[in-house]
């Protein structure tokens, strides 16, 4: 083992985070990830801990049943506000991708001190759907690794969708493994559904793989207070049983049931009372003319609601939808969408 890898292992055993190790060893986060990958190939096993500030800590596993806590976001106990951006259906590699929008979204994160991005699937386009600029599974995977933005203080938690699974079903190429071993800032939670844990509460992220699979299947037995759904390319909210948010697409792909949409993403804010989520605020942000604009917001109550709270929520959501529709119409008319 090289002296540098010995030094890296020493820092890991001292429970330093990646950003701390980067300063200590004067190497980039990406070089640390590469060295940890090489150590893994040579027999060392690591678990990862993810922090709300975007940092990562590697834990050296010393038994065969060590827990892999890849879905837990560690927050300070005194913090009661969780913020994240939520995005879906990028379809990178297609002729209708919008890498410019993705880069603007990252800039928004940095300027607004947001360190968590939740992605509801279809990172890549696969070999079906709209036409591709990149026409092989391997090239699309390399394109994703190279062009998906990187910031040492931003983490992405991703449920992989039907277009992401295309390479696995067709050729055995597993995008989840590619991400896990090559982009440690992009955390694959699984195909079709995955969860993240925040202050002991879970958020379910879903993306339909089979066309006949219902987005609401098996939700009656799920304890998650919030469900984020990809696949439909259109923003909407449902508050019957689980809180369901349908995430818009950050691409130019328009589905039949989502006509005249504009590339957009969501800003999510969850308020906690103790260790229980009590309030969810959602803003929809559109990208047009190289600018980001808020076009509507929705407030959802998580805890048991009184009748007056239900009426307040319904009225606010209705007013928000009216404002959103009017704003969208103005943008479309201005930019000839």
C-alpha positions in Angstrom: 0.0 0.0 0.0 1.3 3.5 -0.8 2.0 5.9 1.9 -0.7 8.2 0.7 -3.3 5.5 0.9 -2.1 4.6 4.4 -2.6 8.3 5.3 -6.0 8.2 3.8 -7.0 5.2 5.8 -5.7 6.8 9.0 -7.9 9.9 8.4 -10.9 7.6 7.7 -10.3 5.7 11.0 -10.1 9.1 12.8 -13.7 9.7 11.4 -12.8 12.7 9.4 -15.2 13.8 6.6 -14.2 14.0 2.9 -13.9 17.8 3.0 -11.7 17.6 6.1 -9.5 14.9 4.5 -9.3 17.1 1.4 -7.8 19.9 3.4 -5.6 17.7 5.5 -4.1 15.9 2.5 -4.3 18.8 0.0 -6.1 16.7 -2.6 -9.4 17.1 -4.3 -12.6 15.2 -3.3 -12.6 13.4 -6.6 -9.1 12.1 -6.0 -10.2 10.9 -2.6 -13.2 9.1 -4.2 -10.8 7.4 -6.7 -8.4 6.3 -4.0 -11.3 4.8 -1.9 -12.5 3.0 -5.0 -9.0 1.5 -5.4 -9.0 0.5 -1.8 -12.4 -1.2 -2.2 -11.1 -3.2 -5.2 -8.2 -4.3 -3.0 -10.5 -5.7 -0.3 -11.4 -2.8 2.0 -15.1 -2.3 2.7 -16.6 1.1 3.5 -20.0 2.5 4.5 -21.0 6.1 3.8 -22.6 8.6 6.0 -24.2 11.6 4.4 -24.6 15.0 6.0 -27.1 17.8 5.5 -24.3 20.2 4.6 -23.3 18.0 1.6 -20.3 16.3 3.2 -19.6 12.6 3.3 -17.9 10.4 5.9 -16.5 7.0 5.1 -16.7 4.3 7.8 -14.3 1.4 7.6 -16.4 -1.8 7.9 -14.9 -4.4 10.3 -17.6 -7.0 10.2 -19.7 -8.7 7.5 -23.0 -7.2 8.8 -22.1 -3.6 9.2 -25.0 -1.4 8.2 -24.8 0.7 5.0 -26.7 3.9 5.9 -26.8 5.2 2.4 -30.3 6.6 2.8 -29.8 8.6 6.0 -29.1 12.4 5.9 -27.6 13.4 9.2 -28.8 16.8 10.5 -27.9 18.7 13.7 -30.5 18.0 16.4 -31.3 21.7 16.8 -32.2 22.2 13.1 -35.9 21.9 12.4 -35.9 23.0 8.7 -34.9 20.6 5.9 -34.4 22.1 2.4 -33.7 20.4 -0.9 -34.2 20.8 -4.6 -36.3 18.1 -6.3 -35.8 17.3 -10.0 -36.7 14.5 -12.3 -36.6 13.2 -15.9 -33.4 14.8 -17.2 -33.1 12.3 -20.1 -29.4 13.1 -20.6 -28.1 11.8 -23.9 -31.4 12.7 -25.7 -31.7 15.5 -28.2 -34.1 17.2 -25.8 -31.9 17.3 -22.8 -31.3 20.6 -21.0 -27.8 20.5 -19.4 -28.0 24.3 -19.3 -31.0 24.1 -17.0 -29.2 21.5 -14.8 -26.2 23.8 -14.4 -28.4 26.8 -13.6 -30.1 24.6 -10.9 -26.7 23.9 -9.4 -25.9 27.6 -9.4 -29.2 28.2 -7.6 -28.2 25.6 -4.9 -24.8 27.2 -4.4 -26.3 30.8 -4.2 -29.0 29.7 -1.8 -26.9 27.4 0.5 -28.8 24.3 -0.5 -26.8 21.1 -0.3 -29.3 18.3 -1.1 -30.8 17.4 -4.5 -33.5 14.7 -4.7 -33.8 13.2 -8.2 -36.9 11.1 -9.1 -35.3 9.3 -12.0 -34.6 9.0 -15.7 -31.1 10.6 -15.4 -30.4 9.2 -18.9 -32.6 8.5 -21.9 -31.7 4.9 -22.7 -32.4 3.6 -26.2 -36.1 4.4 -26.5 -38.4 7.4 -26.4 -37.3 10.6 -28.0 -34.3 10.6 -30.4 -30.8 10.4 -28.9 -27.6 12.4 -29.4 -25.7 9.6 -27.7 -26.6 6.2 -29.1 -25.1 3.6 -26.8 -25.6 2.7 -23.2 -21.9 2.9 -22.4 -21.5 6.3 -24.0 -24.6 7.6 -22.2 -23.2 6.4 -18.8 -19.8 8.1 -19.5 -21.6 11.3 -20.7 -23.6 11.3 -17.4 -20.5 10.9 -15.3 -18.6 13.6 -17.1 -21.4 16.2 -17.6 -23.6 15.9 -14.5 -22.5 18.9 -12.4 -20.2 18.4 -9.4 -19.8 20.5 -6.2 -18.1 19.2 -3.1 -20.9 20.5 -0.9 -23.9 19.1 -2.9 -25.3 15.5 -2.6 -27.8 13.9 -5.0 -30.1 11.1 -3.9 -31.6 9.3 -6.9 -34.3 6.7 -7.5 -33.6 5.3 -11.0 -36.4 5.2 -13.5 -37.5 3.2 -16.6 -35.1 4.9 -18.9 -32.2 4.3 -16.5 -33.2 0.6 -16.2 -33.2 0.2 -20.0 -29.4 -0.6 -20.1 -29.8 -3.2 -17.3 -32.7 -5.0 -19.0 -31.2 -4.9 -22.4 -27.5 -5.5 -21.8 -26.9 -6.1 -18.1 -25.2 -2.6 -17.7 -26.2 -1.5 -14.2 -26.3 2.3 -13.9 -26.7 2.1 -10.2 -23.4 0.4 -9.8 -21.7 2.8 -12.2 -22.9 5.8 -10.1 -22.0 4.1 -6.8 -18.4 3.4 -7.7 -17.7 6.5 -9.9 -19.8 9.5 -8.5 -19.9 9.3 -4.8 -21.9 12.6 -4.8 -24.8 10.8 -6.6 -26.4 8.3 -4.3 -28.5 5.6 -6.1 -31.4 4.5 -3.8 -32.5 1.8 -6.2 -34.7 1.2 -9.2 -38.4 2.3 -9.2 -38.4 3.3 -5.5 -36.1 4.4 -2.8 -36.2 6.2 0.5 -34.2 8.8 2.4 -34.3 9.2 6.1 -34.4 12.7 7.6 -34.6 13.1 11.4 -36.2 9.7 11.7 -38.9 10.4 9.1 -38.8 8.9 5.6 -39.4 10.4 2.2 -40.2 7.9 -0.6 -39.0 8.6 -4.1 -40.8 6.7 -6.9 -40.5 6.3 -10.6 -42.6 3.8 -12.5 -40.7 1.2 -14.5 -43.6 -0.8 -16.0 -46.4 1.1 -17.7 -49.0 -0.9 -15.9 -47.5 -0.2 -12.4 -49.6 2.3 -10.5 -47.7 5.2 -8.8 -49.9 4.7 -5.8 -49.4 0.9 -5.5 -48.6 -0.4 -2.0 -48.7 3.1 -0.5 -51.4 2.2 2.0 -48.7 0.2 3.9 -45.9 2.7 3.6 -45.1 4.9 6.6 -43.4 7.7 4.6 -44.9 11.1 5.3 -44.1 12.3 1.7 -43.9 10.6 -1.7 -42.0 12.3 -4.6 -43.0 10.8 -8.0 -41.1 11.1 -11.2 -42.1 9.8 -14.7 -45.1 12.0 -15.5 -43.1 15.2 -16.5 -45.7 17.5 -14.8 -46.0 19.1 -11.4 -49.1 18.4 -9.3 -49.9 17.7 -5.7 -52.2 15.2 -4.0 -53.0 15.1 -0.3 -55.1 12.0 0.0 -53.5 9.6 2.5 -49.8 10.1 1.8 -48.7 13.5 0.6 -47.9 12.9 -3.1 -45.9 15.4 -5.1 -45.4 14.8 -8.8 -42.1 16.2 -10.0 -41.8 18.1 -13.3 -39.2 17.3 -16.0 -36.0 19.4 -16.4 -36.0 18.7 -20.1 -37.8 19.7 -23.3 -39.6 16.3 -23.5 -43.3 17.0 -23.4 -45.6 14.0 -22.8 -49.2 13.8 -23.9 -50.6 14.4 -20.4 -48.2 17.3 -19.7 -48.6 19.5 -22.8 -47.1 23.0 -22.9 -44.8 22.5 -20.0 -41.6 24.4 -19.4 -38.4 22.8 -17.9 -38.7 23.2 -14.1 -37.8 21.8 -10.7 -39.0 22.1 -7.2 -37.7 23.7 -4.0 -38.8 21.6 -1.0 -38.9 22.8 2.6 -39.9 20.5 5.5 -40.6 21.9 8.9 -40.1 19.5 11.8 -41.7 19.6 15.3 -39.2 17.6 17.3 -38.5 14.5 15.1 -41.9 14.6 13.3 -42.5 16.4 10.0 -45.3 18.9 10.4 -45.3 21.1 7.3 -44.2 20.8 3.7 -43.7 23.9 1.5 -43.1 23.4 -2.2 -42.1 26.0 -4.8 -42.1 25.4 -8.5 -39.2 27.1 -10.3 -39.1 27.3 -14.1 -36.1 27.9 -16.3 -36.6 30.3 -19.2 -34.4 32.8 -21.0 -31.5 31.6 -18.9 -33.2 32.7 -15.7 -35.0 30.9 -12.8 -38.4 32.2 -11.8 -40.8 31.0 -9.0 -44.3 30.5 -10.5 -46.2 29.1 -7.5 -46.0 27.6 -4.1 -48.0 25.0 -2.1 -48.2 24.4 1.6 -49.1 20.9 2.9 -49.9 19.9 6.5 -48.4 16.6 7.5 -49.8 16.2 11.0 -53.4 15.5 11.8 -55.4 18.4 10.3 -58.4 20.2 11.6 -61.2 21.0 9.2 -60.2 24.7 9.1 -56.6 23.7 8.2 -57.9 21.5 5.4 -59.9 24.4 4.0 -56.9 26.8 4.4 -54.7 24.3 2.5 -57.2 23.7 -0.2 -57.7 27.4 -0.8 -54.0 28.2 -0.8 -53.3 25.3 -3.2 -56.1 26.5 -5.5 -54.8 30.1 -5.5 -51.3 28.9 -6.1 -52.4 26.8 -9.1 -54.3 29.8 -10.6 -51.2 32.0 -10.1 -48.9 29.3 -11.6 -51.2 28.8 -14.7 -51.3 32.6 -15.3 -47.5 32.9 -15.0 -46.9 30.0 -17.3 -49.2 31.5 -19.9 -47.3 34.8 -19.7 -43.9 33.1 -20.1 -45.2 31.0 -23.0 -46.5 34.0 -24.8 -43.4 36.1 -24.2 -41.0 33.4 -25.4 -43.3 31.7 -27.9 -43.3 28.3 -26.2 
